[in-house]
Each structure stands twice: as structure tokens, then as C-alpha cells.
Amino acid sequence: MIFHKRIFLSALFIIAFCATSLFSQAQISDDEVIIGTFLGNEKRNYYGSNPPDNLNINWKHYLGEGITIISTGPDTLLWKGSGWTGQPLLIKENNELYLIQASLDHNLKKIKATTGELVWEYKFDDVLKGTGTIWENNSAKNPEDRFIILQGSRRGNDKTMYSKIVPSFRAISYGSGKELWRLNIRKTRSYSRDMDASPLIINDTIYTPLENSTFVLIDLKAKFEVGRDGKNYANIIQESLLYKQQDVLKHGGNLVAESSPARINDHLYIPAGSGWVFGYDLIKKRIDWEYFIGSDIDGSPVVTGDDCILVSIEKQYIDGNGGVIKLNPAKDPKNAVEWFFPTENVDYESWEGGVIGSASVNDYYNKSGRKNLASFIALDGFLYLVDYSEIDNSKGQVWGPNNKMKFPTPKLLDKFDIGPSISTPIIVDNKIIAASYSGLYLFRITENYTLQLIDKITGFGFEATPIVYQGKLYIGAKDGYLYCLGN
């Protein structure tokens, strides 16, 4: 009897254990990273789903404000809300939606998407402008650390360009909001030791540019070193410079790499502030493609459906205009330009014109055979909508950024004056959401490919890029708030 009772109890234990394991697995499998990096994925062409029909405010959460030092002198600024690129990340956890938001108050924040309630925040040494990347660590020993946020910041108000340690790139546990490790960004010929880019993670390896104008690889499975401060420090396993000696002579210290890499098959493409667009071979582990523009390039490349990249160009260090250029990296760099779309030169703040943010494309959403669309906002104040696969033969060719060669230009479908902007507009289904220093604008793309304004909010400005999901729009503003708008 005792023997049978033990068998019965053992069977109950096994059943209960299996049920618990299955329940835990169901909980884990229910979690989903929806938007886990800047512009959504490796191609930088996913911006969410189900855009709203209006810009009604559902809630707003005060992100706060923070001081940052712009130069080695006494120049300090007080910034509010979220900056450039500032796009929220979105994750589903146990059927609840949460936002991960970088804030100019020096904090990375986890916020409940339905209410705007703060869950946790982790404090950096300086303002956070860029968008992070979420990595899923399937071999994490601690369930809290299954999702890890890789986030950069400015260098730190207690640091100088010559400080020995500037840990402005860190890994934060999504579950707990605690720091797991940090990376020291070394001094180079660049005048920055910040981190703005959204890394790509491929086979447990981080691929990312740093603002010191290096492109680095970090093995996420490697052991960390413990520094004198007691913190874990990651090690760089490979580093490539994103500038050349002649760039130092022309740009001085403005060799800042701020863009996020994009992937086409076995290559990554990285624009840099030195004026180059670099192609990195993932198999050979080296840079093997280079296209020189010469300007400061800030925006991230966006991959088009025909395996080209759209690169935004600032009007700086070049004789011609800024704008957007389409490059075909399958070709020799001398023949890589498919088209160039110049924008108007204009003095705004410290800029001279061109496009600071990235372009967006409709490839992810184009299931009905509509035109291949690209959209971008320039400092000249216009939101542009072009067909990236059609050349406008009626315009002839236009001068390139350096006024040395002429190139075809794409078909302009429509444009709309929304004011100067460094934000990236997003195309989702038949709608475009565009933010500027003047406000936030919601457009419908008509059957004739014109821009029909549906709704707008003015009175305060934006630098960040929005996301949309389930009829809601999320974006941080310069007035200090993160907004949830829409249906």
C-alpha cells in the first residue's frame, strides 16, 4: 500500500511539474518583441501596424528634463522629453504592451503602453537621445534577463573627451531594469564618445557603430571584465575605423558615426559622419565596399525592395545640396548611384539644409501592388513623397551633392510643408505620420498618391520618430512628455 501510495504521489509530482513547466513555457512564448530596434528590423522598414485615424490624446507621461554639456567649455543645455532619434521600443509581456523609452532626463524607462504608468527607470550619466535595441537571450540563467536592452547615451557630464573610462553604452535587463554590463568608448580622432546608434545582433554578436567613428563587434556570450568600479565591462572583439586621414583634415573632429546599420543578405551598410557609406561583409568580417559622399551623414540607411539603400545627406562639407541618395551596393561604388533627390539649402539652427533623419519606405506594407514609396522630411520644411523605383525623365538629371556629377532623380509624387524637421516620417499602410519642430501630422496617401492631411497637433515640437500599433501612436516630444495618441 505504501509502495503504491509513493507511486501515486510521484505521478502527481511529475504531472504537476510538467504542468508548471508547460505553463512557464506558455508564459515565455507569449512574450514578443514587436519593435525591438530603430525603424523596426534589420532593413529599417517596419514602423508598427494599424495606424490611428486621428491624433486624439489618450494619455501623456512626463519624461522629465536633463542637463548635458555640449562642448569642453561651460556650455550646458537643459533638454526635455525625448530627442533624436528617440523612437520607442515596443514589447508584449503576458498580453500587456510595454514601451522602452530613452529620455533626456538621463533615464531609460519601461512604461505601460495602455496607461502611461512608469514601471522602472535606470539612470545613465547623461541624456539619452538614440533608440536602443532589444536582444532576446534564450540561454539566460535568470528569467528576468531573457530580454536585454542595449542602449547608448551621451558621454556623461562628469566626463571629458580625455577621461580614461566613458561607459556610454550599456546593457539593461528588461525584467528588472538593472545594469548587466557597460562598454568603454575610447578616444579617437572624433570629438565624440557618445552612443546614438541602434545595434544589430546577429548570432549573439553585436554589430554597431560608436560615435567615436568606429564600427565594433561585441560577443554577447563572452565573459565580462570587472572594472575598478566593480562594474562588468564588455570587450570589443573587432574594430574598424569609419574615417580616413583625409577626412580628419577636412572634418576636424566631426567624425561622428550616429546612424544605425542596415542589412542586405551577408552585408551591413553603415553611413558615417566622415562622409563615407561603408559595406561590411559578415562572412569575411571586413569592410569591402565604400562610397564617398563627403558630407556629415546622420540618418540610418533604409533598404528598399530592390536591395538598394536610401541614404540621407546633410548639407555640410559639400558644394551642392543635401537630400536623399539611392545606392545600389551590388555595383561598383563608381556606378552605385541610382538617383539623387536634392532638397533646398536653408539656414536652420546650426544646419545648412539637407536631410538629418532617415527615409522610410512602404515595402513591408505594400501587399497590393501599389507604387514603391519613400518618404522623408528635410530641413527646408517639406515632407516629400517619391516613387523610389521610377525615374522622372521630364526633369533631366540633377547635380549630385558635390556638384561634380549629374544623376537621375526620382518621381516626386507630392510634398507638404510641415516645417523643419530632423525626425523620420513613417509609412504604415496608406498613412504617413510625420513630426517636425512645428508639430505632428497625420496624412492619408490617396489613390492618386497625394498627401491628404487628416489631423495635426501644433504648438510644440518633435525630434523623435513615432511608432504605431493597434490604432495608437506613441512619440516623445520636446515639451517633456511621451504621448499616446489615436483611436
C-alpha positions as CSV (number, residue, x, y, z in Angstrom):
1,M,0.0,0.0,0.0
2,I,2.8,2.4,1.0
3,F,4.6,1.5,-2.3
4,H,1.5,2.3,-4.4
5,K,0.9,5.5,-2.5
6,R,4.5,6.6,-3.3
7,I,4.0,5.8,-6.9
8,F,0.8,7.8,-6.9
9,L,2.4,10.8,-5.2
10,S,5.4,10.6,-7.6
11,A,3.0,10.6,-10.5
12,L,1.2,13.6,-9.1
13,F,4.5,15.4,-8.7
14,I,5.5,14.6,-12.3
15,I,2.2,15.8,-13.6
16,A,2.4,19.0,-11.5
17,F,6.0,19.6,-12.6
18,C,5.1,19.1,-16.3
19,A,2.1,21.3,-16.0
20,T,4.2,24.1,-14.3
21,S,6.8,23.8,-17.0
22,L,4.3,23.9,-19.7
23,F,2.7,26.9,-18.1
24,S,6.0,28.7,-17.8
25,Q,6.8,27.9,-21.4
26,A,3.4,29.3,-22.4
27,Q,4.1,32.5,-20.5
28,I,7.5,32.8,-22.1
29,S,6.3,32.1,-25.6
30,D,3.5,34.7,-25.0
31,D,6.1,37.4,-24.8
32,E,7.0,39.1,-28.1
33,V,9.4,41.9,-29.2
34,I,7.2,43.9,-31.6
35,I,9.5,46.8,-32.3
36,G,13.0,46.0,-31.0
37,T,15.3,48.4,-32.8
38,F,15.2,51.7,-34.6
39,L,12.9,51.5,-37.6
40,G,11.8,48.0,-36.5
41,N,14.2,45.5,-38.1
42,E,17.4,44.8,-40.0
43,K,16.1,46.6,-43.1
44,R,14.9,49.5,-41.1
45,N,11.5,49.3,-42.8
46,Y,9.0,48.3,-40.1
47,Y,7.3,51.0,-38.1
48,G,4.3,49.2,-36.4
49,S,0.9,48.3,-37.6
50,N,-2.7,49.6,-37.7
51,P,-2.1,53.3,-37.7
52,P,-4.7,55.6,-36.0
53,D,-7.4,57.6,-37.7
54,N,-6.8,60.7,-35.5
55,L,-4.3,62.3,-33.1
56,N,-6.6,62.5,-30.0
57,I,-4.5,62.3,-26.8
58,N,-5.2,59.2,-24.8
59,W,-2.5,59.8,-22.2
60,K,0.8,61.6,-21.7
61,H,3.7,60.7,-19.4
62,Y,6.2,63.3,-18.2
63,L,9.6,62.1,-19.2
64,G,11.4,64.9,-17.5
65,E,14.4,67.1,-18.3
66,G,18.2,66.8,-18.0
67,I,21.4,68.8,-18.4
68,T,24.0,67.9,-20.9
69,I,27.4,69.5,-21.8
70,I,27.8,70.3,-25.5
71,S,31.5,71.1,-25.5
72,T,34.6,71.1,-23.3
73,G,33.7,74.6,-22.2
74,P,30.9,75.8,-19.8
75,D,28.2,75.3,-22.4
76,T,25.4,73.4,-20.8
77,L,21.9,72.9,-22.1
78,L,18.6,71.7,-20.5
79,W,16.7,69.3,-22.7
80,K,13.2,68.0,-22.2
81,G,11.3,64.8,-23.3
82,S,12.9,62.7,-26.0
83,G,15.3,63.7,-28.7
84,W,16.7,62.4,-32.0
85,T,16.2,59.6,-32.8
86,G,14.2,58.8,-29.6
87,Q,11.8,56.2,-31.1
88,P,10.1,54.0,-28.5
89,L,10.6,50.2,-28.5
90,L,7.5,48.0,-28.0
91,I,7.3,44.6,-26.3
92,K,4.4,42.4,-25.3
93,E,4.7,40.7,-21.9
94,N,2.0,38.4,-20.6
95,N,-0.5,40.0,-23.0
96,E,0.4,43.5,-21.8
97,L,2.1,46.1,-24.0
98,Y,5.1,48.0,-22.7
99,L,7.3,50.8,-24.1
100,I,11.0,51.2,-23.6
101,Q,11.8,54.9,-23.9
102,A,15.1,56.7,-23.9
103,S,14.7,60.0,-22.1
104,L,16.6,63.3,-22.0
105,D,16.3,63.2,-18.2
106,H,19.2,60.7,-18.2
107,N,16.9,57.7,-17.7
108,L,15.9,54.6,-19.7
109,K,12.2,53.9,-18.8
110,K,9.8,51.0,-19.0
111,I,6.3,52.3,-19.4
112,K,2.9,50.5,-19.6
113,A,1.6,51.3,-23.1
114,T,-2.1,51.3,-22.1
115,T,-1.9,53.8,-19.2
116,G,1.5,55.6,-19.4
117,E,2.4,54.2,-16.0
118,L,6.1,54.0,-15.2
119,V,7.3,50.5,-14.3
120,W,11.0,51.2,-13.8
121,E,13.8,53.5,-14.8
122,Y,17.5,53.2,-15.0
123,K,19.7,56.3,-14.7
124,F,22.7,56.9,-17.1
125,D,25.3,59.6,-16.7
126,D,23.9,61.9,-19.3
127,V,21.0,62.4,-21.7
128,L,19.7,59.5,-23.9
129,K,18.9,60.6,-27.4
130,G,19.2,57.5,-29.5
131,T,17.0,54.4,-29.7
132,G,18.1,51.2,-28.2
133,T,17.9,47.6,-29.4
134,I,16.3,44.6,-27.5
135,W,18.1,41.3,-27.6
136,E,16.5,38.0,-26.7
137,N,18.9,35.9,-24.7
138,N,17.4,32.4,-25.0
139,S,20.1,30.9,-22.7
140,A,19.7,33.4,-19.9
141,K,20.0,31.8,-16.5
142,N,17.8,34.4,-14.8
143,P,14.3,34.7,-16.4
144,E,14.4,38.5,-15.7
145,D,17.3,38.8,-18.1
146,R,15.8,37.0,-21.1
147,F,15.3,40.3,-22.8
148,I,18.2,42.7,-22.7
149,I,18.1,46.4,-23.8
150,L,21.3,47.7,-25.5
151,Q,21.2,51.5,-25.0
152,G,23.6,54.4,-25.6
153,S,23.8,57.9,-24.1
154,R,25.9,61.0,-24.3
155,R,29.3,60.6,-22.7
156,G,28.4,61.9,-19.1
157,N,28.5,65.3,-17.5
158,D,31.3,64.1,-15.2
159,K,33.5,63.1,-18.1
160,T,35.7,64.9,-20.6
161,M,36.9,63.7,-24.0
162,Y,40.1,62.6,-22.3
163,S,38.6,60.7,-19.4
164,K,40.0,57.2,-19.1
165,I,36.6,55.5,-18.9
166,V,33.5,56.7,-20.8
167,P,30.8,54.0,-20.4
168,S,28.1,55.5,-22.6
169,F,26.9,52.1,-24.0
170,R,25.2,49.7,-21.6
171,A,23.1,46.6,-21.3
172,I,20.0,46.8,-19.1
173,S,17.8,43.9,-18.0
174,Y,14.2,44.3,-19.4
175,G,12.8,42.4,-16.5
176,S,14.5,44.2,-13.6
177,G,15.7,47.5,-15.0
178,K,19.2,46.7,-13.6
179,E,22.5,47.2,-15.4
180,L,24.2,44.0,-16.7
181,W,27.3,45.4,-18.3
182,R,28.8,48.5,-19.9
183,L,31.3,49.4,-22.6
184,N,34.1,51.9,-22.5
185,I,34.0,54.1,-25.7
186,R,37.6,55.0,-26.3
187,K,39.1,58.3,-27.5
188,T,39.8,58.6,-31.3
189,R,40.2,61.5,-33.7
190,S,36.4,62.0,-33.4
191,Y,35.2,64.6,-30.9
192,S,32.5,62.4,-29.5
193,R,32.5,59.4,-27.2
194,D,28.7,59.2,-27.2
195,M,26.5,56.4,-28.5
196,D,23.3,57.0,-30.6
197,A,23.1,54.0,-32.9
198,S,20.7,51.1,-32.6
199,P,22.9,48.0,-32.8
200,L,22.1,44.9,-34.9
201,I,22.5,41.5,-33.2
202,I,23.4,38.5,-35.4
203,N,24.2,35.1,-33.9
204,D,24.7,36.6,-30.4
205,T,27.2,39.2,-31.7
206,I,26.6,43.0,-31.6
207,Y,27.4,44.9,-34.7
208,T,27.3,48.6,-34.2
209,P,29.0,51.9,-34.9
210,L,30.0,54.1,-32.0
211,E,30.2,57.9,-32.1
212,N,34.0,57.8,-31.9
213,S,33.6,56.7,-35.5
214,T,34.5,53.0,-35.0
215,F,32.4,50.0,-36.1
216,V,32.7,47.3,-33.4
217,L,31.7,43.7,-32.8
218,I,30.9,42.5,-29.3
219,D,30.4,38.8,-28.4
220,L,27.4,38.7,-26.1
221,K,28.4,35.2,-24.9
222,A,31.9,36.2,-23.8
223,K,32.9,36.7,-20.2
224,F,33.0,40.3,-18.9
225,E,35.8,42.0,-17.1
226,V,35.2,43.6,-13.8
227,G,36.5,47.1,-13.6
228,R,37.9,49.0,-10.6
229,D,34.4,50.5,-10.1
230,G,33.0,47.0,-9.6
231,K,31.0,47.1,-12.9
232,N,31.0,44.5,-15.7
233,Y,32.7,45.7,-18.9
234,A,32.2,44.1,-22.3
235,N,35.1,43.5,-24.7
236,I,35.3,44.5,-28.3
237,I,36.4,41.6,-30.4
238,Q,36.8,43.5,-33.7
239,E,37.0,47.2,-34.5
240,S,37.1,49.1,-37.8
241,L,37.7,52.8,-38.3
242,L,35.0,54.7,-40.1
243,Y,37.2,57.5,-41.3
244,K,40.4,58.1,-43.1
245,Q,43.3,60.6,-42.7
246,Q,42.0,62.9,-45.4
247,D,38.6,63.1,-43.5
248,V,40.4,64.3,-40.4
249,L,41.9,67.2,-42.4
250,K,38.5,68.2,-43.8
251,H,36.1,67.5,-40.9
252,G,38.4,68.0,-38.0
253,G,36.9,66.1,-35.0
254,N,33.4,66.0,-36.6
255,L,33.8,62.3,-37.5
256,V,30.8,61.2,-35.6
257,A,29.1,57.9,-36.5
258,E,25.4,58.2,-35.4
259,S,23.5,56.1,-37.9
260,S,22.3,52.5,-37.3
261,P,23.4,49.8,-39.6
262,A,21.1,48.1,-42.1
263,R,21.4,44.6,-43.5
264,I,21.2,43.2,-47.1
265,N,21.9,39.5,-47.1
266,D,25.5,39.0,-45.9
267,H,26.4,42.7,-45.8
268,L,25.8,45.5,-43.3
269,Y,25.8,49.1,-44.5
270,I,27.0,52.0,-42.3
271,P,26.9,55.7,-43.2
272,A,29.4,57.7,-41.2
273,G,29.9,61.4,-40.3
274,S,33.2,61.2,-42.2
275,G,31.2,61.3,-45.4
276,W,31.5,57.6,-46.3
277,V,29.0,54.8,-46.7
278,F,30.7,51.5,-45.8
279,G,29.7,48.0,-46.6
280,Y,30.8,45.3,-44.1
281,D,31.0,41.6,-45.2
282,L,29.6,39.4,-42.4
283,I,31.3,36.3,-43.8
284,K,34.8,37.8,-44.4
285,K,34.4,40.0,-41.3
286,R,35.8,43.1,-43.0
287,I,34.7,46.3,-44.8
288,D,34.8,45.6,-48.6
289,W,32.6,48.4,-50.1
290,E,33.0,52.1,-49.8
291,Y,31.0,55.0,-51.3
292,F,32.2,58.6,-50.7
293,I,29.8,61.5,-50.4
294,G,31.8,63.8,-48.2
295,S,29.0,65.4,-46.1
296,D,28.2,64.7,-42.5
297,I,25.7,61.8,-42.7
298,D,23.4,61.3,-39.7
299,G,20.5,59.3,-40.9
300,S,20.3,55.5,-40.9
301,P,20.2,53.7,-44.3
302,V,16.9,52.1,-45.3
303,V,16.8,49.0,-47.5
304,T,14.4,49.1,-50.5
305,G,12.6,46.2,-52.1
306,D,15.2,46.0,-54.9
307,D,18.1,45.6,-52.4
308,C,19.3,49.2,-52.6
309,I,19.8,51.6,-49.7
310,L,18.4,55.1,-49.2
311,V,20.9,57.4,-47.5
312,S,20.1,60.9,-46.2
313,I,22.6,63.6,-46.7
314,E,23.2,66.8,-44.7
315,K,24.3,70.0,-46.4
316,Q,27.8,70.2,-44.7
317,Y,31.3,70.0,-46.2
318,I,29.8,69.7,-49.7
319,D,29.4,72.2,-52.5
320,G,26.0,71.1,-53.6
321,N,22.7,70.3,-51.9
322,G,21.8,67.8,-49.3
323,G,18.9,65.4,-49.8
324,V,18.5,61.6,-50.3
325,I,20.5,59.3,-52.5
326,K,19.7,55.8,-53.6
327,L,22.7,53.5,-53.8
328,N,23.0,50.0,-55.3
329,P,25.7,48.3,-53.3
330,A,25.7,45.3,-55.6
331,K,27.5,47.6,-58.1
332,D,31.0,49.1,-58.1
333,P,30.9,52.3,-56.0
334,K,31.7,54.4,-59.1
335,N,28.4,53.2,-60.6
336,A,26.3,52.7,-57.5
337,V,24.1,55.8,-57.7
338,E,20.5,55.0,-58.9
339,W,19.2,58.5,-58.3
340,F,19.7,61.6,-56.1
341,F,16.9,63.8,-54.8
342,P,18.2,67.3,-53.7
343,T,16.4,69.4,-51.1
344,E,16.7,73.1,-50.7
345,N,19.5,74.7,-48.8
346,V,18.3,76.6,-45.7
347,D,19.9,78.0,-42.5
348,Y,18.1,76.5,-39.6
349,E,19.7,76.4,-36.1
350,S,23.2,75.2,-36.8
351,W,22.3,73.4,-40.0
352,E,22.6,74.5,-43.7
353,G,20.0,72.1,-45.2
354,G,19.5,68.6,-46.4
355,V,18.0,65.6,-44.5
356,I,19.1,64.8,-41.0
357,G,16.6,62.0,-40.3
358,S,16.2,58.8,-42.2
359,A,13.8,58.0,-45.1
360,S,11.0,55.4,-44.8
361,V,9.6,53.0,-47.4
362,N,6.3,51.2,-47.8
363,D,7.8,47.8,-48.8
364,Y,6.8,46.0,-45.6
365,Y,3.1,47.1,-46.1
366,N,2.9,47.1,-49.9
367,K,0.8,43.9,-50.4
368,S,-1.5,45.3,-53.1
369,G,1.0,46.1,-55.9
370,R,0.9,49.9,-55.3
371,K,3.8,52.1,-56.1
372,N,7.1,51.7,-54.3
373,L,7.0,54.7,-52.0
374,A,9.7,56.5,-50.0
375,S,9.1,59.5,-47.7
376,F,11.5,61.9,-45.9
377,I,11.5,65.3,-44.3
378,A,14.1,68.0,-45.0
379,L,15.3,71.0,-43.1
380,D,13.6,73.1,-45.8
381,G,10.3,72.2,-44.1
382,F,8.8,69.8,-46.6
383,L,7.6,66.3,-46.2
384,Y,8.4,64.6,-49.5
385,L,6.8,61.5,-51.1
386,V,8.6,59.9,-54.0
387,D,8.4,56.7,-56.1
388,Y,11.8,55.2,-55.3
389,S,11.6,52.9,-58.4
390,E,10.6,55.4,-61.0
391,I,12.9,58.0,-62.6
392,D,11.5,61.4,-63.5
393,N,12.7,61.7,-67.1
394,S,10.9,65.1,-67.5
395,K,13.3,66.7,-65.0
396,G,16.5,65.5,-66.7
397,Q,19.5,64.9,-64.4
398,V,20.4,66.9,-61.3
399,W,23.7,67.8,-59.9
400,G,25.0,65.5,-57.1
401,P,25.9,66.5,-53.6
402,N,29.3,67.7,-54.7
403,N,28.3,69.4,-58.0
404,K,30.7,67.2,-59.9
405,M,28.4,64.6,-61.5
406,K,24.8,64.6,-62.6
407,F,22.4,61.8,-61.6
408,P,18.8,60.8,-62.4
409,T,16.1,62.0,-59.9
410,P,13.1,60.0,-58.7
411,K,9.4,60.8,-59.5
412,L,8.1,63.3,-56.9
413,L,4.5,62.4,-56.1
414,D,3.7,65.1,-53.6
415,K,5.1,67.3,-50.9
416,F,3.7,69.1,-47.9
417,D,5.0,72.0,-45.8
418,I,5.2,70.8,-42.1
419,G,8.2,72.9,-41.0
420,P,11.8,72.0,-40.5
421,S,12.4,68.6,-39.0
422,I,15.2,66.1,-38.2
423,S,12.6,63.3,-37.4
424,T,11.9,60.3,-39.6
425,P,8.4,60.0,-41.0
426,I,6.8,56.6,-41.0
427,I,4.7,55.0,-43.8
428,V,2.2,52.4,-42.5
429,D,-0.4,51.0,-44.9
430,N,-1.9,54.1,-46.6
431,K,-0.9,56.6,-43.9
432,I,2.1,58.7,-43.1
433,I,2.9,60.1,-39.7
434,A,5.4,63.0,-39.8
435,A,6.8,65.0,-36.9
436,S,8.6,68.4,-37.1
437,Y,9.6,71.3,-34.9
438,S,6.2,72.7,-35.7
439,G,4.0,69.8,-34.7
440,L,2.7,66.3,-35.5
441,Y,0.9,65.5,-38.8
442,L,-1.2,62.5,-39.9
443,F,-1.7,62.0,-43.6
444,R,-3.6,59.7,-45.9
445,I,-2.0,58.6,-49.1
446,T,-4.7,58.9,-51.7
447,E,-5.3,56.6,-54.7
448,N,-3.6,59.3,-56.8
449,Y,-0.6,59.3,-54.4
450,T,-1.2,62.8,-53.0
451,L,-0.9,63.7,-49.3
452,Q,-4.3,64.3,-47.6
453,L,-4.0,65.9,-44.2
454,I,-6.2,64.0,-41.7
455,D,-5.2,65.6,-38.4
456,K,-2.4,67.6,-36.8
457,I,-1.2,68.8,-33.4
458,T,0.8,72.1,-33.3
459,G,2.1,74.3,-30.5
460,F,5.1,72.2,-29.5
461,G,7.7,70.4,-31.5
462,F,9.3,66.9,-32.0
463,E,12.7,65.5,-32.9
464,A,11.9,61.8,-32.2
465,T,10.4,59.2,-34.5
466,P,7.0,57.7,-33.8
467,I,5.7,54.1,-33.8
468,V,2.1,52.9,-34.3
469,Y,0.3,49.8,-33.0
470,Q,-3.3,48.7,-32.6
471,G,-4.7,52.1,-33.5
472,K,-2.4,54.0,-31.2
473,L,0.6,56.3,-31.9
474,Y,3.5,56.7,-29.5
475,I,6.0,59.6,-29.6
476,G,8.1,61.7,-27.3
477,A,8.0,65.5,-27.6
478,K,10.2,68.5,-26.9
479,D,7.7,69.7,-24.3
480,G,8.9,66.9,-21.9
481,Y,6.1,64.4,-22.5
482,L,5.7,61.0,-24.1
483,Y,2.3,60.9,-25.9
484,C,-0.1,58.1,-26.7
485,L,-2.5,59.3,-29.4
486,G,-5.1,57.8,-31.6
487,N,-8.3,55.8,-31.5
